Amino acid sequence: MSARASKTMTHRFSLEPAVDLKLPIVIFDELTESVIRSTGMLDLASGEIRNVQYEDYDVKAEGMPIEDESYEFTSGLLTNGKRDVEFRIEVDIMSGAYSVTPSELLELKGRAAKLFSTK
């Protein structure tokens, strides 16, 4: 490979630091008669929600909220000061993983940009 080709390939494929944008969110698992609240970190690049920590709920003893017969849906809340944005969260029943669908994530990014850019 020529020096020029090598330089071009290095430039073309150089790994620049990726933007790692993870935002803290509140998660609400809605059951027929109650709401299970938790917190997590939403990765705006992938839509994955990690580090889910339940408040006043023992997953080991009671199982995942999605496994409850009265489970209805899950939503998330992104907050900046007194303003917030609510969005839908998907829960994989097999793995228990929380995530935001690509279409919901695209809409959320626009709404989050407005949330954090205006006062």
RODO-2510 file (C-alpha; in nm, 4 decimals, decimal comma):
residues 119
     n   res          X          Y          Z
     1     m     0,0000     0,0000     0,0000
     2     s     0,1349     0,3408    -0,0930
     3     a     0,2005     0,6065     0,1704
     4     r    -0,0785     0,8193     0,0247
     5     a    -0,3275     0,5317     0,0349
     6     s    -0,2260     0,4524     0,3902
     7     k    -0,2688     0,8153     0,4954
     8     t    -0,6091     0,8318     0,3234
     9     m    -0,7270     0,5122     0,4910
    10     t    -0,6024     0,6283     0,8300
    11     h    -0,7835     0,9590     0,7876
    12     r    -1,0977     0,7977     0,6527
    13     f    -1,1224     0,5345     0,9256
    14     s    -0,9737     0,7200     1,2220
    15     l    -1,1729     0,6689     1,5359
    16     e    -1,2741     0,9999     1,6812
    17     p    -1,4247     1,0013     2,0278
    18     a    -1,7938     0,9235     1,9952
    19     v    -2,0426     1,1434     2,1712
    20     d    -2,1552     0,9470     2,4730
    21     l    -2,4868     1,1034     2,5654
    22     k    -2,6646     0,9265     2,8466
    23     l    -2,9393     1,1042     3,0355
    24     p    -3,0973     1,0164     3,3704
    25     i    -3,4663     0,9324     3,3431
    26     v    -3,7527     0,8234     3,5652
    27     i    -3,9357     0,5061     3,4602
    28     f    -4,2984     0,4252     3,5386
    29     d    -4,4239     0,0668     3,5033
    30     e    -4,8023     0,1088     3,5023
    31     l    -5,0096    -0,1687     3,6554
    32     t    -5,3903    -0,1676     3,6820
    33     e    -5,3944    -0,0525     4,0448
    34     s    -5,0431     0,0836     4,1024
    35     v    -4,7304     0,2350     3,9490
    36     i    -4,3790     0,1010     4,0006
    37     r    -4,1236     0,3800     3,9861
    38     s    -3,7571     0,3387     3,8975
    39     t    -3,4677     0,5360     3,7559
    40     g    -3,2252     0,4578     3,4764
    41     m    -2,9844     0,6000     3,2203
    42     l    -3,1113     0,6460     2,8639
    43     d    -2,8482     0,6133     2,5921
    44     l    -2,9606     0,8597     2,3239
    45     a    -2,7428     0,6867     2,0627
    46     s    -2,8960     0,3391     2,0964
    47     g    -3,2210     0,3847     2,2876
    48     e    -3,1088     0,1341     2,5502
    49     i    -3,1900     0,2054     2,9129
    50     r    -2,9337     0,0809     3,1604
    51     n    -2,8788     0,0844     3,5362
    52     v    -3,2470     0,0503     3,6210
    53     q    -3,2936     0,0943     3,9959
    54     y    -3,6397     0,0272     4,1372
    55     e    -3,7757     0,2386     4,4216
    56     d    -3,9607     0,0437     4,6922
    57     y    -3,9884    -0,2669     4,4732
    58     d    -3,7991    -0,5961     4,5110
    59     v    -3,7502    -0,7498     4,1671
    60     k    -3,5959    -1,0662     4,3124
    61     a    -3,8991    -1,1329     4,5295
    62     e    -4,1758    -1,0002     4,3027
    63     g    -4,0353    -1,0499     3,9520
    64     m    -4,0208    -0,7981     3,6693
    65     p    -4,3193    -0,5622     3,6548
    66     i    -4,3936    -0,6763     3,2974
    67     e    -4,4521    -1,0282     3,4330
    68     d    -4,7364    -0,9083     3,6573
    69     e    -5,0857    -0,9977     3,5286
    70     s    -5,1983    -0,6385     3,5797
    71     y    -4,9091    -0,4838     3,3795
    72     e    -5,0356    -0,2268     3,1274
    73     f    -4,7418    -0,0223     2,9870
    74     t    -4,4160     0,1564     3,0689
    75     s    -4,3307     0,5212     3,0198
    76     g    -4,0330     0,7427     3,0878
    77     l    -3,9806     1,0984     3,2001
    78     l    -3,6877     1,3218     3,1082
    79     t    -3,6693     1,6371     3,3200
    80     n    -3,4876     1,9682     3,3031
    81     g    -3,5807     2,2001     3,5864
    82     k    -3,9574     2,2402     3,5955
    83     r    -4,0087     2,1141     3,2411
    84     d    -4,0251     1,7522     3,1324
    85     v    -4,0858     1,5223     2,8374
    86     e    -4,2781     1,1961     2,8658
    87     f    -4,2142     0,9065     2,6268
    88     r    -4,3017     0,5410     2,5721
    89     i    -4,0634     0,2653     2,6827
    90     e    -4,0620    -0,0897     2,5496
    91     v    -3,9800    -0,3794     2,7817
    92     d    -3,8483    -0,7101     2,6451
    93     i    -4,0351    -0,9780     2,8394
    94     m    -3,7621    -1,2378     2,7757
    95     s    -3,4637    -1,0321     2,8952
    96     g    -3,6320    -0,7630     3,1035
    97     a    -3,4382    -0,4990     2,9087
    98     y    -3,5866    -0,1518     2,8833
    99     s    -3,5453     0,0485     2,5617
   100     v    -3,6944     0,3152     2,3379
   101     t    -3,7897     0,2231     1,9802
   102     p    -3,5982     0,3959     1,6977
   103     s    -3,9012     0,6024     1,5919
   104     e    -3,9781     0,7062     1,9514
   105     l    -3,6083     0,7835     2,0059
   106     l    -3,5984     1,0105     1,6999
   107     e    -3,8997     1,2050     1,8249
   108     l    -3,7582     1,2143     2,1778
   109     k    -3,4270     1,3592     2,0577
   110     g    -3,6106     1,6536     1,8996
   111     r    -3,8217     1,7094     2,2083
   112     a    -3,5187     1,6747     2,4380
   113     a    -3,3229     1,9278     2,2324
   114     k    -3,6039     2,1789     2,2866
   115     l    -3,6232     2,0870     2,6541
   116     f    -3,2548     2,1567     2,7125
   117     s    -3,2178     2,4547     2,4782
   118     t    -3,4955     2,6828     2,6048
   119     k    -3,5321     2,8431     2,9429
***
